[in-house]
Amino acid sequence: MILNFLSMSTLLSLLVAPSARRVAAFTPRVATTAFRAATATNNGFSPTFSTSSPSVTRRWMATVEAPPKEQKQEEEMEELPSNDSDEDLLKIRHSSAHVMAMAVQQVFPEAQVTIGPWIDNGFYYDFYFPETTDPETGETVEGRKLNDEDLKKVKKAMDKIVSKDYPITREEVSREEAERRIKEIGEPFKLEILESIKTEPITIYHIGDEWWDLCAGPHMESTGKLPKKAIQLQSVAGAYWRGDEKREMLQRIYATAWKDPKQLKQYKKLLEEAKKRDHRVLGKQLDLFSVQEDAGGGLVFWHPKGSKIRSMIEDFWKQEHRAQGYDVVYSPHIANINLWKTSGHFDFYRQDMFDQMDVEDEQYQIKPMNCPFHCLMYKNELRSYRDLPFRWGELGTVYRYERSGTLHGLMRVRGFTQDDAHIFCLPEQLEDEIVAVLDLTETILSRFGFDKYDIMLSTRPEKAVGSDDIWEAATTALEGALKTKGWEYGVDEGGGAFYGPKIDLKIRDAIGRQWQCSTVQCDFNLPERFGLEYASAEGTRERPIMVHRAIFGSLERFFGILIENCAGDFPYWLAPTQLRLLPVTDAVQDYCHDIAKQANKMGIRVEVDRGNERLAKQIRNAEKGRIPIMAVVGMQEMESNTLAVRSRKLGDLGSFAVADLLSELARCSDEAIEMTTMGEQPPPKEDKEESAEE
């Protein structure tokens, strides 16, 4: 028996790309099983077959193009533009935000504006609605709470502003003049914004003579340039001013804006698809994880099924790192506060750290980062240049304070496990090490079906530590590594960390969304703070270069991305249950459990259905649970030591010898390959040399 498989990345491309339509043609060479229809994976066809006996068939498969007349042509979806790739789109969103703020103040004159930036898929604006006094009763009226009807009124006012085609103009004023104008219109939040602006002159953008706001731009030339049918107000949410729970509660209006109605329509389709893939919903449906509020928000509980997947992710991560010369290390979860003062985290990231705890008259801090621990390990003894590079990886759980309003499923949590690694190397080793990191990143991400990346190189900011020479050498090494890989990348001038330049990599999922995951960062700061040294060939003491790098970012967030990427339908090698046995009678229960024990010893994750439901219901339950392989077991299967196999993607496949099936399933799990089609095995080719000798 031969099962044919494709890599997960290829399979995902078939699932996503409408043009890649394939069907499996079943062509049995023996008459025991007669297939009556070709099957089409993910294209609406259902496989049908009839079996005249439980005899085992030997199959191979042929892949053919689906008949075009029988396929419903799906509308090709173009890739939507982004703020980074399309400056006109960014201007549309920025100007739309100003128009919305103007409309809100026209409809609700008591509203005070705060900030209104563009975001990935649109923009938002925060408004404060103060308490008012009822003119008839003199009673205090609570500030307005916006609702859907209010949003309709605001959108109608926006459309009128667009239709009037007001010019959008830029004006430069002194700080004193800006302050005078703000006080004149009674906008206290704008005064705080003005105080936070450190550069001069102050720039103001006007919409005609009707409205203005502090702004750096850019904007469209006039409101008439905005495509009002491609702008949609989406929702209202609460937000504290400056993110401070002690400050005023604001009302945030979220909106989306595109260049034309066609793009808006496509974006709305993506939103519908994203809703179906919500990892919080699927995580509950598939019993993968939970966040237990009784234990506290932002703390993840990995259930048995989710834990199986996490274990496989971790095992693969460790296997690949060790193969690339990394040592896996472990470090404590807490440390004396002095360590975090030495590293600088206490000074620079204190607002993101939990409070300290007292231990025998000393303060200890639960760790928000792993890197200081690795620095101490390096410093444990004097290193020689001959020892470098050191590559230390750790799946280290860290804890960071996040406000409750920012928590979101697995994507934003308070406790998470970073796939952290640090490289300590010589300057001349840096570029080769970066290339190796990028190679490893590609190997690991592609295993999970992610092979499309958006890459950004960030360079030295105004405030930075380290000499010009070392910054230039490190930036050149990062550029050289990207060029060696042949990857296209953008440059964020001045966007690097204060301690070194970096490469950030965003992955694209099955519906085109970008997710920040991998990062590679040079660090000149921590080696200096911790006094890290190595003995050079000349006998002098020199500083090593430290490289921070993560591939997943965090296991929790990556798992959330993975769930949404495959809509909970995990590839075979990752499925928490790979095979479910469906007994049709209690008489075969022992036979099923014997097979399950055998499969478990081979590393196959198998379950035996309790068998207290009708077969059709058992199959439906397995389908709902995203079980990739099912096997129906009756008296005939037990007597012939076979299994009647059903694939979730391909439907019924016929009967197979138990040993053959388990052997192939184990191989596919080990090699992370996916069943796509299956047919009859051809006879072996005759060896021409042997025939000639005979």
C-alpha positions as CSV (number, residue, x, y, z in Angstrom):
1,M,0.0,0.0,0.0
2,I,1.2,3.5,-0.8
3,L,-0.2,6.7,0.6
4,N,0.9,9.8,-1.3
5,F,1.5,13.1,0.6
6,L,2.4,16.7,-0.1
7,S,4.3,19.0,2.3
8,M,2.1,21.2,4.5
9,S,3.1,24.4,2.7
10,T,2.1,22.9,-0.6
11,L,-1.2,21.7,0.8
12,L,-1.9,25.1,2.3
13,S,-1.3,26.7,-1.0
14,L,-3.8,24.3,-2.6
15,L,-6.3,25.2,0.1
16,V,-5.8,29.0,-0.3
17,A,-5.2,29.5,-4.1
18,P,-8.4,29.1,-6.1
19,S,-6.4,28.5,-9.2
20,A,-4.8,25.4,-7.8
21,R,-7.7,23.0,-8.2
22,R,-6.8,19.3,-8.1
23,V,-8.8,16.1,-7.9
24,A,-7.8,12.6,-7.0
25,A,-8.6,10.0,-9.5
26,F,-9.0,6.5,-8.0
27,T,-8.2,3.7,-10.4
28,P,-8.4,0.3,-8.7
29,R,-6.5,-2.6,-10.3
30,V,-8.5,-5.2,-8.5
31,A,-12.3,-5.5,-8.5
32,T,-12.8,-5.7,-4.7
33,T,-13.5,-2.0,-4.4
34,A,-15.2,0.0,-7.1
35,F,-14.9,3.8,-6.8
36,R,-17.5,5.6,-8.7
37,A,-16.4,9.2,-8.6
38,A,-13.3,11.3,-8.6
39,T,-12.9,13.4,-5.5
40,A,-12.0,17.0,-5.3
41,T,-10.3,18.3,-2.2
42,N,-11.9,21.5,-0.9
43,N,-14.0,22.0,-4.1
44,G,-17.3,20.6,-3.1
45,F,-17.1,17.1,-4.5
46,S,-18.0,14.1,-2.3
47,P,-16.3,10.7,-2.8
48,T,-18.7,7.8,-3.2
49,F,-17.8,4.1,-3.4
50,S,-19.2,0.7,-2.9
51,T,-17.4,-2.3,-1.3
52,S,-18.3,-5.8,-2.3
53,S,-16.0,-7.3,0.4
54,P,-13.6,-6.2,3.1
55,S,-10.7,-7.5,1.0
56,V,-7.6,-5.3,1.1
57,T,-6.7,-3.3,-2.0
58,R,-3.4,-2.0,-3.0
59,R,-3.6,1.5,-4.5
60,W,-1.6,4.3,-5.9
61,M,-2.9,7.7,-7.0
62,A,-3.0,9.9,-10.1
63,T,-3.4,13.7,-9.9
64,V,-5.4,15.3,-12.7
65,E,-6.8,18.7,-13.5
66,A,-10.5,19.1,-12.4
67,P,-12.9,19.4,-15.3
68,P,-13.4,23.2,-15.6
69,K,-17.1,22.9,-16.4
70,E,-17.8,21.2,-13.1
71,Q,-15.9,23.8,-11.1
72,K,-17.5,27.0,-9.9
73,Q,-14.9,29.7,-10.7
74,E,-14.2,31.7,-7.5
75,E,-13.4,35.3,-7.7
76,E,-9.7,36.0,-7.7
77,M,-8.8,38.1,-4.7
78,E,-6.0,40.6,-5.2
79,E,-3.7,41.4,-2.3
80,L,-4.9,44.4,-0.5
81,P,-2.5,47.4,-0.2
82,S,-1.0,48.5,3.1
83,N,0.0,51.8,4.7
84,D,3.6,50.8,4.2
85,S,3.2,50.0,0.5
86,D,0.8,52.7,-0.6
87,E,1.3,56.3,0.6
88,D,-2.0,57.4,-1.0
89,L,-3.9,54.9,1.1
90,L,-2.2,56.2,4.2
91,K,-3.2,59.8,3.3
92,I,-6.8,58.6,2.7
93,R,-6.9,57.1,6.2
94,H,-5.3,60.0,7.9
95,S,-7.6,62.5,6.2
96,S,-10.6,60.3,6.8
97,A,-9.8,60.4,10.5
98,H,-9.8,64.2,10.5
99,V,-13.1,64.3,8.6
100,M,-14.6,61.9,11.1
101,A,-13.5,64.0,14.0
102,M,-15.0,67.1,12.4
103,A,-18.3,65.2,11.8
104,V,-18.5,64.0,15.4
105,Q,-18.1,67.6,16.6
106,Q,-20.8,68.8,14.2
107,V,-23.3,66.1,15.3
108,F,-22.3,66.2,19.0
109,P,-20.8,69.7,19.8
110,E,-19.9,68.8,23.3
111,A,-17.4,66.2,22.1
112,Q,-13.7,66.9,22.7
113,V,-11.1,65.3,20.4
114,T,-7.9,63.6,21.5
115,I,-5.8,61.5,19.1
116,G,-6.7,59.9,15.8
117,P,-3.9,57.8,14.2
118,W,-4.1,55.5,11.2
119,I,-3.8,51.8,11.9
120,D,-3.2,48.7,9.8
121,N,-6.6,48.5,8.2
122,G,-8.0,52.0,8.8
123,F,-8.0,54.5,11.6
124,Y,-9.5,55.4,14.9
125,Y,-10.3,58.6,16.9
126,D,-10.7,59.0,20.6
127,F,-13.4,61.4,21.9
128,Y,-14.3,62.6,25.4
129,F,-17.9,63.3,26.2
130,P,-18.1,65.4,29.4
131,E,-21.0,65.5,31.7
132,T,-23.6,68.1,30.8
133,T,-26.4,69.9,32.6
134,D,-30.0,69.5,31.5
135,P,-31.2,73.0,30.7
136,E,-34.8,72.3,32.0
137,T,-34.1,70.4,35.2
138,G,-30.6,71.6,36.0
139,E,-29.6,68.0,36.6
140,T,-26.2,66.6,35.7
141,V,-26.4,64.3,32.7
142,E,-23.8,61.6,32.2
143,G,-21.5,61.9,29.2
144,R,-22.9,60.4,25.9
145,K,-22.4,56.8,25.1
146,L,-22.1,56.3,21.4
147,N,-24.2,53.6,19.7
148,D,-24.8,52.3,16.2
149,E,-27.4,54.9,15.4
150,D,-24.9,57.6,16.4
151,L,-22.3,56.1,14.0
152,K,-24.8,56.3,11.2
153,K,-25.3,60.0,11.9
154,V,-21.6,60.6,12.0
155,K,-21.1,58.8,8.6
156,K,-23.8,60.9,7.0
157,A,-22.1,64.1,8.2
158,M,-18.8,62.8,6.9
159,D,-20.3,62.2,3.5
160,K,-21.5,65.8,3.4
161,I,-18.0,67.1,4.3
162,V,-16.5,65.0,1.5
163,S,-19.1,66.2,-1.0
164,K,-18.3,69.9,-0.2
165,D,-14.7,69.2,-1.2
166,Y,-13.1,71.4,1.5
167,P,-9.4,72.1,0.9
168,I,-7.0,70.5,3.4
169,T,-4.2,72.9,4.2
170,R,-1.1,72.9,6.4
171,E,-0.1,75.8,8.6
172,E,3.0,76.3,10.8
173,V,2.6,78.3,14.0
174,S,4.6,79.0,17.1
175,R,4.0,77.0,20.3
176,E,2.5,80.1,22.0
177,E,0.0,80.6,19.1
178,A,-1.0,77.0,19.1
179,E,-1.6,77.1,22.9
180,R,-3.7,80.3,22.5
181,R,-5.9,78.8,19.8
182,I,-6.4,75.6,21.8
183,K,-7.5,77.5,24.9
184,E,-9.8,79.6,22.8
185,I,-11.8,76.5,21.6
186,G,-11.7,74.8,25.0
187,E,-9.9,71.6,24.1
188,P,-7.9,70.5,27.2
189,F,-6.6,67.2,25.7
190,K,-5.0,69.1,22.8
191,L,-3.1,71.1,25.4
192,E,-1.6,67.9,26.7
193,I,-0.8,66.8,23.2
194,L,0.9,70.1,22.5
195,E,3.1,69.7,25.6
196,S,4.2,66.2,24.4
197,I,5.4,67.7,21.0
198,K,9.1,68.5,21.4
199,T,9.8,69.9,17.9
200,E,9.0,73.3,16.4
201,P,7.3,74.8,14.5
202,I,3.9,73.3,15.5
203,T,2.0,72.1,12.4
204,I,-1.8,72.4,12.1
205,Y,-4.0,70.9,9.4
206,H,-7.2,72.7,8.4
207,I,-10.3,71.4,6.7
208,G,-11.4,74.6,4.9
209,D,-12.1,77.2,7.5
210,E,-14.4,74.9,9.5
211,W,-12.1,72.7,11.6
212,W,-8.4,72.1,12.5
213,D,-6.2,69.9,14.6
214,L,-2.6,69.5,15.6
215,C,-1.0,67.1,13.1
216,A,2.2,66.2,11.3
217,G,0.5,64.9,8.2
218,P,0.4,63.7,5.5
219,H,-3.0,64.4,4.0
220,M,-5.0,64.5,0.8
221,E,-5.3,67.8,-1.0
222,S,-9.1,68.1,-0.3
223,T,-12.0,66.2,1.3
224,G,-13.4,65.6,-2.2
225,K,-10.5,63.3,-2.9
226,L,-11.7,60.8,-0.3
227,P,-13.7,57.8,-1.6
228,K,-16.7,58.0,0.7
229,K,-18.1,54.7,-0.5
230,A,-14.9,53.0,0.6
231,I,-15.0,54.3,4.2
232,Q,-16.9,52.5,6.8
233,L,-17.3,53.2,10.6
234,Q,-17.1,49.9,12.3
235,S,-17.4,50.0,16.1
236,V,-17.1,51.9,19.4
237,A,-14.8,50.9,22.2
238,G,-13.7,52.4,25.5
239,A,-10.1,53.6,26.1
240,Y,-8.5,55.4,28.9
241,W,-6.7,58.6,28.1
242,R,-3.0,57.9,27.8
243,G,-3.8,54.3,28.7
244,D,-4.1,55.3,32.4
245,E,-7.0,53.8,34.3
246,K,-6.9,56.8,36.6
247,R,-7.6,59.2,33.7
248,E,-10.7,59.9,31.7
249,M,-12.6,57.2,29.9
250,L,-12.8,58.0,26.2
251,Q,-14.9,56.6,23.4
252,R,-12.9,55.2,20.5
253,I,-14.5,55.0,17.0
254,Y,-12.8,52.4,14.8
255,A,-13.2,52.8,11.1
256,T,-11.7,51.3,7.9
257,A,-10.9,53.1,4.7
258,W,-9.7,51.9,1.3
259,K,-9.0,53.4,-2.1
260,D,-12.2,52.1,-3.7
261,P,-15.4,50.2,-2.9
262,K,-14.0,47.0,-4.4
263,Q,-11.2,47.0,-1.8
264,L,-13.6,47.6,1.0
265,K,-15.8,44.7,-0.2
266,Q,-12.7,42.4,-0.2
267,Y,-11.7,43.6,3.2
268,K,-15.2,42.8,4.6
269,K,-14.9,39.3,3.2
270,L,-11.6,38.9,4.9
271,L,-13.2,40.0,8.2
272,E,-15.9,37.4,7.8
273,E,-13.3,34.7,7.1
274,A,-11.2,35.9,10.1
275,K,-14.3,35.7,12.3
276,K,-14.6,32.0,11.4
277,R,-11.0,31.5,12.3
278,D,-11.0,33.3,15.6
279,H,-8.6,31.2,17.8
280,R,-10.6,32.0,21.0
281,V,-13.7,30.4,19.5
282,L,-11.9,27.5,18.0
283,G,-9.8,27.0,21.1
284,K,-12.9,26.4,23.1
285,Q,-14.7,24.3,20.4
286,L,-11.6,22.0,20.0
287,D,-10.8,22.0,23.8
288,L,-7.2,23.3,23.2
289,F,-6.8,26.0,25.9
290,S,-8.6,28.4,28.2
291,V,-8.0,31.5,30.2
292,Q,-9.4,31.0,33.6
293,E,-10.6,34.3,35.1
294,D,-10.6,32.7,38.6
295,A,-6.8,32.4,38.2
296,G,-6.4,35.9,36.7
297,G,-6.6,37.4,33.2
298,G,-3.9,36.8,30.6
299,L,-2.8,33.4,32.0
300,V,-3.1,30.5,29.7
301,F,-4.2,27.0,30.6
302,W,-3.1,24.4,28.0
303,H,-5.6,21.6,27.9
304,P,-4.5,18.0,27.0
305,K,-5.1,18.4,23.3
306,G,-3.4,21.8,23.1
307,S,-0.6,20.5,25.2
308,K,0.0,17.7,22.7
309,I,0.5,20.3,20.0
310,R,2.7,22.4,22.1
311,S,4.9,19.5,23.0
312,M,5.3,18.7,19.3
313,I,6.2,22.3,18.5
314,E,8.7,22.4,21.3
315,D,10.3,19.0,20.3
316,F,10.7,20.2,16.7
317,W,12.1,23.5,17.9
318,K,14.7,21.8,20.1
319,Q,15.6,19.2,17.4
320,E,16.3,21.9,14.8
321,H,18.2,24.1,17.1
322,R,20.5,21.3,18.3
323,A,21.0,20.3,14.7
324,Q,22.3,23.9,14.0
325,G,24.7,23.9,16.9
326,Y,22.6,25.4,19.7
327,D,22.7,24.4,23.3
328,V,19.3,24.4,25.1
329,V,19.5,26.0,28.5
330,Y,17.2,26.7,31.4
331,S,17.1,29.7,33.8
332,P,15.2,30.7,36.9
333,H,11.8,32.4,36.9
334,I,12.8,35.1,39.4
335,A,15.9,36.9,40.3
336,N,17.2,39.6,42.7
337,I,16.0,43.1,41.6
338,N,19.7,44.1,41.3
339,L,20.0,41.9,38.2
340,W,17.2,43.9,36.5
341,K,18.9,47.2,37.5
342,T,22.1,46.0,36.0
343,S,20.4,45.1,32.8
344,G,18.5,48.3,32.6
345,H,15.1,46.7,32.5
346,F,14.1,48.2,35.9
347,D,14.8,51.7,34.6
348,F,13.4,51.3,31.0
349,Y,10.7,48.7,31.3
350,R,9.5,49.0,34.9
351,Q,5.9,49.8,33.8
352,D,5.7,46.5,32.0
353,M,7.0,44.5,35.0
354,F,5.0,43.1,37.9
355,D,5.7,44.4,41.4
356,Q,8.6,43.0,43.3
357,M,8.3,40.5,46.1
358,D,10.2,40.6,49.5
359,V,12.5,37.6,50.2
360,E,14.5,37.8,53.4
361,D,14.8,41.6,53.4
362,E,15.7,41.6,49.7
363,Q,13.5,42.3,46.7
364,Y,13.1,39.7,43.9
365,Q,11.5,40.2,40.5
366,I,9.6,37.7,38.4
367,K,11.4,37.7,35.1
368,P,10.0,39.8,32.1
369,M,13.0,38.7,29.9
370,N,15.5,35.8,29.6
371,C,18.5,37.7,28.3
372,P,20.1,38.9,31.7
373,F,20.3,35.2,32.8
374,H,22.2,34.3,29.7
375,C,24.6,37.1,30.3
376,L,25.3,35.8,33.7
377,M,25.9,32.3,32.3
378,Y,28.4,33.8,29.8
379,K,30.1,35.7,32.5
380,N,30.5,32.6,34.7
381,E,34.1,32.2,33.4
382,L,36.5,34.0,31.1
383,R,35.9,33.0,27.5
384,S,38.5,32.7,24.7
385,Y,38.0,33.9,21.1
386,R,38.5,30.2,20.2
387,D,35.3,29.3,22.2
388,L,33.0,31.7,20.2
389,P,30.3,31.7,19.0
390,F,28.1,30.5,21.8
391,R,24.5,29.7,20.7
392,W,22.1,29.3,23.7
393,G,18.4,28.7,23.2
394,E,15.7,28.7,25.9
395,L,12.0,28.1,25.9
396,G,11.7,30.5,28.8
397,T,8.4,31.6,30.4
398,V,8.3,35.3,31.2
399,Y,5.7,37.5,32.8
400,R,4.8,41.0,31.9
401,Y,2.2,43.4,33.2
402,E,-0.5,44.1,30.6
403,R,-3.6,46.1,31.4
404,S,-6.8,44.0,31.5
405,G,-8.3,46.0,28.6
406,T,-5.4,45.1,26.3
407,L,-5.6,41.3,26.9
408,H,-6.7,39.3,23.9
409,G,-6.9,35.5,23.8
410,L,-3.4,34.0,23.1
411,M,-2.3,37.1,21.3
412,R,-1.8,39.4,24.3
413,V,-1.2,37.7,27.6
414,R,0.6,38.2,30.9
415,G,2.5,35.0,31.0
416,F,4.1,33.5,27.9
417,T,7.0,31.3,26.7
418,Q,9.5,33.0,24.4
419,D,11.5,30.9,22.0
420,D,14.5,32.9,23.1
421,A,18.1,32.4,21.9
422,H,21.2,34.5,22.3
423,I,24.4,34.3,20.3
424,F,27.7,35.6,21.6
425,C,30.1,36.0,18.7
426,L,33.2,37.8,17.3
427,P,32.5,40.8,15.1
428,E,33.9,38.9,12.1
429,Q,31.5,36.0,12.8
430,L,28.4,38.2,12.9
431,E,27.2,38.0,9.2
432,D,27.6,34.3,9.0
433,E,25.6,33.9,12.3
434,I,22.8,36.1,11.0
435,V,22.6,34.1,7.8
436,A,22.4,30.9,9.9
437,V,19.6,32.4,12.0
438,L,17.6,33.3,8.9
439,D,18.1,29.8,7.5
440,L,16.9,28.3,10.7
441,T,13.9,30.7,10.7
442,E,13.0,29.7,7.2
443,T,13.3,26.0,8.1
444,I,11.1,26.2,11.2
445,L,8.4,28.5,9.8
446,S,8.0,26.6,6.6
447,R,7.4,23.4,8.6
448,F,4.2,25.1,9.8
449,G,3.2,26.3,6.4
450,F,4.5,29.9,6.6
451,D,6.6,30.7,3.6
452,K,5.6,34.3,2.7
453,Y,7.4,37.0,4.7
454,D,7.6,40.8,4.9
455,I,11.0,41.9,6.2
456,M,12.2,45.2,7.6
457,L,15.7,46.2,8.5
458,S,15.8,48.9,11.2
459,T,18.8,51.2,11.6
460,R,20.4,53.4,14.2
461,P,18.0,55.8,16.0
462,E,19.1,59.2,17.3
463,K,19.7,58.0,20.8
464,A,21.8,54.9,20.8
465,V,24.7,53.2,22.6
466,G,27.8,52.0,20.9
467,S,30.3,53.5,18.5
468,D,29.6,54.6,15.0
469,D,32.0,51.9,13.7
470,I,30.3,49.0,15.5
471,W,26.8,50.2,14.4
472,E,28.0,50.4,10.8
473,A,29.6,47.0,11.0
474,A,26.5,45.4,12.5
475,T,24.1,47.1,10.0
476,T,26.3,46.0,7.1
477,A,26.3,42.4,8.5
478,L,22.5,42.4,8.7
479,E,22.2,43.8,5.1
480,G,24.7,41.3,3.9
481,A,22.8,38.4,5.4
482,L,19.6,39.5,3.8
483,K,21.3,39.8,0.4
484,T,22.8,36.4,0.9
485,K,19.3,35.0,1.4
486,G,18.1,36.9,-1.6
487,W,15.2,38.3,0.4
488,E,13.5,41.6,-0.4
489,Y,13.3,44.0,2.5
490,G,12.4,47.5,3.4
491,V,14.5,49.9,5.5
492,D,13.2,51.7,8.6
493,E,15.7,54.5,9.0
494,G,16.2,55.2,12.6
495,G,13.8,52.5,13.7
496,G,16.4,50.2,15.4
497,A,16.5,49.7,19.2
498,F,18.8,52.0,21.2
499,Y,21.2,49.0,21.7
500,G,21.5,47.9,18.1
501,P,20.1,47.4,14.6
502,K,17.5,44.6,13.9
503,I,15.7,42.6,11.3
504,D,11.9,42.0,11.9
505,L,10.0,39.4,10.0
506,K,6.3,39.3,9.5
507,I,4.6,36.1,8.3
508,R,1.5,36.0,6.1
509,D,-1.3,33.6,6.9
510,A,-3.8,31.8,4.7
511,I,-6.0,34.8,4.3
512,G,-3.2,37.3,3.8
513,R,-2.9,38.9,7.2
514,Q,0.5,39.9,8.5
515,W,1.8,38.7,11.9
516,Q,5.0,39.9,13.6
517,C,6.9,36.8,14.8
518,S,10.6,36.6,14.2
519,T,13.2,39.1,15.1
520,V,17.0,39.3,15.0
521,Q,18.6,42.1,17.0
522,C,22.2,43.1,17.6
523,D,23.0,44.3,21.2
524,F,25.9,46.4,22.2
525,N,24.3,47.4,25.5
526,L,24.1,44.3,27.6
527,P,27.7,43.1,27.0
528,E,28.7,46.6,28.2
529,R,26.4,46.6,31.3
530,F,27.4,43.1,32.4
531,G,31.1,43.5,31.5
532,L,31.2,40.6,29.1
533,E,34.6,39.8,27.7
534,Y,36.7,37.3,25.8
535,A,40.4,36.9,25.5
536,S,41.4,37.8,21.9
537,A,44.2,36.2,19.9
538,E,46.5,39.1,21.0
539,G,45.7,38.5,24.6
540,T,43.6,41.6,25.1
541,R,40.1,41.6,26.6
542,E,37.4,42.4,24.1
543,R,33.6,42.7,24.1
544,P,31.6,40.0,22.2
545,I,28.6,41.0,20.1
546,M,25.4,39.7,21.5
547,V,22.5,38.7,19.2
548,H,19.0,38.4,20.4
549,R,16.7,36.3,18.2
550,A,13.3,34.7,18.4
551,I,11.5,32.7,15.6
552,F,8.0,32.2,17.0
553,G,8.1,35.2,19.3
554,S,6.1,33.4,21.9
555,L,4.6,29.9,21.8
556,E,1.2,31.2,22.9
557,R,0.9,33.9,20.2
558,F,2.3,31.6,17.6
559,F,-0.2,28.9,18.5
560,G,-3.0,31.5,18.2
561,I,-1.7,32.4,14.7
562,L,-1.4,28.7,13.8
563,I,-5.0,28.0,14.8
564,E,-6.3,30.9,12.7
565,N,-4.1,30.0,9.8
566,C,-5.5,26.5,9.4
567,A,-8.9,27.3,10.9
568,G,-8.3,24.7,13.6
569,D,-7.8,22.0,10.9
570,F,-4.2,21.2,11.9
571,P,-1.9,19.4,9.5
572,Y,-1.7,15.6,10.1
573,W,1.6,15.7,11.9
574,L,0.4,18.3,14.4
575,A,-3.2,17.0,14.9
576,P,-3.7,16.2,18.6
577,T,-5.6,13.1,17.5
578,Q,-4.4,11.7,14.2
579,L,-6.5,8.6,14.0
580,R,-9.9,7.8,15.6
581,L,-11.2,4.2,15.6
582,L,-15.0,4.0,15.2
583,P,-16.4,0.7,16.5
584,V,-19.8,-0.3,15.1
585,T,-20.3,-2.9,17.8
586,D,-19.1,-3.6,21.4
587,A,-17.7,-6.9,20.2
588,V,-14.8,-5.1,18.4
589,Q,-13.9,-2.8,21.4
590,D,-11.0,-5.0,22.5
591,Y,-9.7,-5.2,18.9
592,C,-9.8,-1.4,18.7
593,H,-8.0,-0.9,21.9
594,D,-5.3,-3.4,20.9
595,I,-4.8,-1.4,17.7
596,A,-4.6,1.8,19.7
597,K,-1.9,0.4,22.0
598,Q,0.1,-0.6,18.9
599,A,-0.4,2.8,17.3
600,N,0.6,4.7,20.4
601,K,3.8,2.7,20.7
602,M,4.6,3.8,17.1
603,G,4.0,7.5,18.1
604,I,0.6,7.8,16.4
605,R,-1.9,9.7,18.5
606,V,-5.1,7.6,18.4
607,E,-8.4,7.5,20.2
608,V,-11.1,4.9,20.3
609,D,-14.7,6.2,20.1
610,R,-16.9,5.0,22.9
611,G,-19.2,3.5,20.3
612,N,-22.4,4.5,22.0
613,E,-23.6,6.5,19.0
614,R,-24.7,5.4,15.5
615,L,-21.9,5.3,13.0
616,A,-23.0,8.4,11.1
617,K,-23.0,10.3,14.4
618,Q,-19.5,9.0,15.2
619,I,-18.2,10.2,11.8
620,R,-19.8,13.6,12.3
621,N,-18.3,14.0,15.7
622,A,-14.8,13.1,14.3
623,E,-15.3,15.6,11.5
624,K,-16.3,18.3,13.9
625,G,-13.2,17.5,16.0
626,R,-11.0,18.0,12.9
627,I,-9.7,14.3,13.2
628,P,-7.7,13.8,9.9
629,I,-8.0,10.0,9.7
630,M,-10.9,7.8,10.8
631,A,-11.3,4.0,10.6
632,V,-14.6,2.2,10.8
633,V,-14.2,-1.1,12.6
634,G,-16.8,-3.9,12.3
635,M,-16.7,-7.7,12.7
636,Q,-15.4,-8.2,9.1
637,E,-12.4,-5.8,9.8
638,M,-11.6,-7.6,13.1
639,E,-11.7,-11.1,11.4
640,S,-9.5,-9.9,8.5
641,N,-7.2,-7.7,10.6
642,T,-8.0,-4.7,8.5
643,L,-9.4,-1.1,9.0
644,A,-11.9,0.6,6.7
645,V,-10.3,4.0,6.3
646,R,-11.8,7.4,5.9
647,S,-9.9,10.7,5.4
648,R,-11.4,13.9,6.5
649,K,-10.1,15.6,3.3
650,L,-10.7,12.7,0.8
651,G,-13.6,10.8,2.2
652,D,-13.8,6.9,2.2
653,L,-10.6,5.2,1.0
654,G,-11.4,1.5,1.5
655,S,-9.9,-1.3,3.6
656,F,-6.2,-1.7,4.5
657,A,-4.1,-4.1,6.5
658,V,-3.6,-2.7,10.0
659,A,0.2,-3.0,10.0
660,D,0.5,-1.3,6.6
661,L,-1.7,1.6,7.6
662,L,0.0,2.2,10.9
663,S,3.4,2.1,9.4
664,E,2.6,4.7,6.8
665,L,0.8,6.9,9.2
666,A,3.8,6.8,11.5
667,R,6.1,7.8,8.6
668,C,3.9,10.7,7.6
669,S,3.9,12.0,11.2
670,D,7.6,11.8,11.5
671,E,8.2,13.5,8.2
672,A,5.4,16.1,8.6
673,I,3.7,15.3,5.3
674,E,0.1,15.4,4.5
675,M,-2.3,12.9,2.9
676,T,-3.8,14.4,-0.2
677,T,-4.7,11.6,-2.6
678,M,-4.6,7.9,-2.8
679,G,-5.0,5.3,-5.5
680,E,-3.7,1.9,-6.6
681,Q,-0.1,0.9,-6.5
682,P,1.5,0.1,-9.9
683,P,3.4,-3.2,-10.5
684,P,7.2,-2.9,-9.9
685,K,9.2,-2.1,-13.0
686,E,11.1,-4.9,-14.5
687,D,14.9,-4.6,-14.2
688,K,16.2,-4.5,-17.8
689,E,19.7,-5.7,-16.9
690,E,18.4,-8.8,-15.0
691,S,16.0,-9.6,-17.9
692,A,18.9,-9.4,-20.4
693,E,21.0,-11.8,-18.3
694,E,18.2,-14.2,-18.1
